[in-house]
Amino acid sequence: MAQGLDVDAMLARFRERAAAVKNRPLPPVAGEERAQFIKQAQLDFQDFAMVGDAEGTMEDGVLVLRLDLRPKGT
């Protein structure tokens, strides 16, 4: 399966998912449910965006994602 994996396409799908989460409309919920929905959307966006921003390679059949989390300018 790893041999047929298009890493660039996979990363693009994660960027698309991040954009979809960011643009997801808020359902008609209030109170604690609303806060939980917003918190989950923030976590989903963070996770999808981080993977989408990674540099991906295949090394000896292992998918390697490299993501620089250092502050800009360092």
Residue pairs with C-beta under 8 A, 6 or more apart in sequence:
2 58
2 61
2 62
2 63
3 61
5 58
5 63
7 56
7 57
7 58
7 63
8 56
10 56
11 51
11 52
11 54
11 56
12 52
14 48
14 49
14 51
14 52
15 48
15 49
15 52
15 53
16 52
17 44
17 48
17 52
18 45
18 48
18 49
18 52
21 41
21 44
21 45
21 48
22 45
24 41
26 34
26 37
26 38
27 37
29 37
50 67
51 65
51 67
53 67
54 65
54 66
54 67
55 65
55 66
55 67
56 63
56 64
56 65
56 66
57 63
57 64
57 66
58 64
